[in-house]
Amino acid sequence: MSSSFNFTESFRRQSFVVFRHFLDRRQRAELRRAADTALAVSRARCIETAHTTPRISLLTEAATFEGGSLVLEPIFAFAASARVCGLLDSAL
């Protein structure tokens, strides 16, 4: 990646930024498992539907994970890690 890459401009154009090789295979698999588990819990407890699938409100409805917040722990730990925070600081 070029040192002149503009994260903010890329995000504005595409609504996302891809950081290739930021996560290794093991890290991606761990986060994927955590996200899949969180989605499964949310879907199982959701009684509303959006279009044709259960509505998923992972972080906006605390009751969804009452007694089971550990499901989200790997995701929170990743998002709060020094590595992610450093990346965000450099993008600003």
C-alpha positions in Angstrom: 0.0 0.0 0.0 1.3 3.4 -0.9 2.2 5.8 1.9 0.1 8.4 0.0 -3.1 6.3 0.2 -5.9 8.4 1.6 -8.0 6.3 3.9 -10.6 9.0 4.5 -11.1 9.7 0.8 -11.4 6.0 0.0 -14.0 5.6 2.7 -16.0 8.5 1.4 -16.0 7.1 -2.1 -16.7 3.5 -1.2 -18.1 3.5 2.3 -15.4 1.0 3.3 -11.6 0.6 3.3 -9.8 -2.8 2.8 -6.6 -3.4 4.7 -5.1 -6.4 3.0 -3.0 -8.7 5.3 -4.1 -6.8 8.4 -5.4 -10.1 9.9 -3.9 -13.5 9.4 -6.0 -16.5 8.7 -6.4 -17.5 12.3 -7.5 -14.0 13.4 -10.1 -13.9 10.5 -11.4 -17.3 11.5 -11.7 -16.3 15.2 -13.6 -13.1 14.4 -15.8 -14.9 11.9 -16.7 -17.5 14.5 -17.5 -14.8 17.1 -19.6 -12.9 14.5 -21.4 -16.0 13.4 -22.2 -17.0 17.0 -23.4 -13.4 17.8 -25.6 -13.4 14.8 -27.0 -16.9 15.6 -27.8 -15.7 19.2 -29.4 -12.5 17.9 -31.5 -14.4 15.3 -32.6 -17.0 17.8 -33.9 -14.3 20.2 -35.3 -11.9 17.7 -39.1 -12.0 17.2 -39.2 -9.2 14.6 -38.4 -9.7 10.9 -36.9 -7.3 8.3 -37.8 -8.3 4.8 -37.5 -12.1 4.9 -35.0 -12.7 7.7 -34.8 -11.9 11.4 -33.8 -8.4 12.2 -30.4 -8.2 13.7 -29.6 -5.5 16.3 -26.4 -6.8 17.8 -25.2 -3.8 19.7 -28.3 -1.6 19.9 -30.4 -4.0 22.0 -28.5 -5.0 25.2 -31.3 -7.5 26.1 -30.3 -9.6 23.1 -27.1 -10.6 24.9 -28.3 -10.5 28.5 -26.3 -13.0 30.3 -24.3 -13.8 27.2 -22.1 -10.8 26.6 -19.1 -13.1 26.4 -20.3 -13.9 22.8 -19.2 -10.5 21.8 -15.9 -10.4 23.8 -13.6 -11.4 20.9 -15.2 -8.7 18.7 -14.8 -6.1 21.4 -11.3 -7.1 22.2 -10.3 -6.8 18.5 -12.0 -3.5 18.0 -10.3 -2.1 21.2 -6.9 -3.5 20.4 -3.8 -1.3 20.1 -3.4 -2.5 16.6 -6.8 -1.3 15.5 -6.6 1.9 17.4 -3.2 2.7 15.9 -4.6 2.1 12.5 -7.5 4.4 13.1 -5.2 7.1 14.6 -3.0 6.9 11.4 -6.1 7.2 9.2 -7.1 10.4 10.9 
